[in-house]
Amino acid sequence: MSEAAAPPPLTDEEILARFLRSKNQPTGSQTLGFRMLSVSQADKSVEVAFDARAELLANPMKQVQGGYLCAMLDECMSVACMVASGMTCVAPTAEMKTSFFRPAMPGPLKGVGRVVRWGKTLAFTEGELFDAEGRLLAKATGTAVPTPFRNYK
């Protein structure tokens, strides 16, 4: 019995369309106001929009709480891994370091995620988060464990 041929690789446009039409977005992504803006498999990178709503202002200074910013950066880096794999893997985060440069206020935010190195068992990632004026708010580096979708439980 022969195995079925692997499907042809997806284009960047097909991957972007898949994210844009998905009605089954994870709850965490919904909470963050996640929306994919662009995909580049060649650069192993993504651009993402987030909507920092009032529910994310979990501190007395009326700024977006840092844990939500970490979640946004984690989302950028994880999705960049999915794109780098041609949408064949998920990429649970093994570790992450975040540096905060300025407070994030409510409103639109832009995230950039990229895979710096894709190894046999680990992927090394970077993420950046910007405000509506393009100012760098936070930056993260991470290590992820690429796991084929079929093996993910």
FENCOR-V498381 format. One record per residue. N is the residue number from 1. RES is the residue in one small letter. SS is DSSP state (h for helix, s for strand, l for the rest). OMEGA is omega in whole degrees, -180 to 180 (none if undefined). D_LAST is the distance of its C-alpha to the last C-alpha in Angstrom with 1 decimal. Layout:
n,res,ss,omega,d_last
N,RES,SS,OMEGA,D_LAST
N,RES,SS,OMEGA,D_LAST
//
This chain:
n,res,ss,omega,d_last
1,m,l,-177,27.0
2,s,l,178,26.3
3,e,l,176,23.1
4,a,l,178,23.2
5,a,l,178,24.2
6,a,l,178,21.8
7,p,l,179,22.5
8,p,l,-180,24.9
9,p,l,178,23.7
10,l,l,174,23.7
11,t,l,176,26.6
12,d,h,-179,26.6
13,e,h,178,28.1
14,e,h,178,25.4
15,i,h,179,22.6
16,l,h,179,24.8
17,a,h,179,25.5
18,r,h,179,21.8
19,f,h,-175,21.3
20,l,h,-178,24.7
21,r,h,-177,24.2
22,s,l,177,20.7
23,k,l,-177,21.1
24,n,l,180,17.5
25,q,l,179,17.7
26,p,l,-178,15.5
27,t,h,179,17.7
28,g,h,178,18.1
29,s,h,178,19.4
30,q,h,-180,21.7
31,t,h,-178,23.0
32,l,h,-177,23.9
33,g,l,-177,25.6
34,f,l,172,23.6
35,r,s,-180,25.1
36,m,s,178,24.8
37,l,s,-180,28.3
38,s,s,-176,28.1
39,v,s,172,26.0
40,s,s,177,27.3
41,q,l,-179,25.4
42,a,l,180,28.5
43,d,l,-176,28.6
44,k,l,-175,24.8
45,s,s,177,25.5
46,v,s,168,25.1
47,e,s,-173,27.4
48,v,s,172,26.1
49,a,s,174,28.1
50,f,s,176,27.5
51,d,s,-179,29.6
52,a,s,-178,30.5
53,r,l,-178,31.6
54,a,h,-180,33.5
55,e,h,-178,30.5
56,l,h,-178,29.4
57,l,l,-173,32.8
58,a,l,174,31.8
59,n,l,-175,34.9
60,p,l,-178,38.6
61,m,l,180,39.5
62,k,l,175,38.0
63,q,l,178,35.8
64,v,l,-178,32.1
65,q,l,-175,30.4
66,g,h,179,29.1
67,g,h,177,25.6
68,y,h,177,25.2
69,l,h,176,26.6
70,c,h,179,24.1
71,a,h,178,21.3
72,m,h,179,23.1
73,l,h,178,23.4
74,d,h,178,19.8
75,e,h,179,19.0
76,c,h,-176,21.6
77,m,h,180,20.4
78,s,h,179,16.7
79,v,h,176,17.9
80,a,h,176,20.4
81,c,h,179,17.8
82,m,h,179,16.1
83,v,h,-180,19.8
84,a,h,180,20.7
85,s,l,-175,18.0
86,g,l,179,19.5
87,m,l,177,16.5
88,t,l,-176,14.4
89,c,s,161,12.2
90,v,s,-176,10.8
91,a,s,177,12.4
92,p,s,-179,11.6
93,t,s,177,15.1
94,a,s,176,16.3
95,e,s,-177,19.8
96,m,s,175,22.0
97,k,s,-178,25.8
98,t,s,173,27.6
99,s,s,-180,31.3
100,f,s,-177,33.0
101,f,l,178,36.3
102,r,l,-179,37.4
103,p,l,175,36.5
104,a,l,179,34.5
105,m,l,178,36.3
106,p,l,179,35.1
107,g,s,-178,34.9
108,p,s,175,33.3
109,l,s,178,31.5
110,k,s,177,30.4
111,g,s,175,27.6
112,v,s,177,27.4
113,g,s,179,24.5
114,r,s,173,24.8
115,v,s,-179,23.3
116,v,s,179,26.1
117,r,s,178,24.8
118,w,s,-179,21.9
119,g,l,-179,21.8
120,k,l,-177,20.1
121,t,l,-179,17.4
122,l,l,172,18.2
123,a,s,179,19.4
124,f,s,-169,22.3
125,t,s,173,22.8
126,e,s,175,25.5
127,g,s,177,25.9
128,e,s,-179,29.0
129,l,s,-176,29.9
130,f,s,174,33.2
131,d,l,-176,35.4
132,a,l,178,37.2
133,e,l,178,40.1
134,g,l,179,38.0
135,r,l,179,38.3
136,l,s,180,35.6
137,l,s,-175,34.0
138,a,s,179,31.3
139,k,s,180,29.7
140,a,s,168,26.6
141,t,s,-178,25.3
142,g,s,173,21.8
143,t,s,-179,19.7
144,a,s,-180,16.2
145,v,s,179,13.7
146,p,s,-176,13.1
147,t,s,179,9.9
148,p,s,180,10.2
149,f,h,-176,8.5
150,r,h,-179,8.2
151,n,h,-175,6.3
152,y,l,180,3.8
153,k,l,none,0.0
//
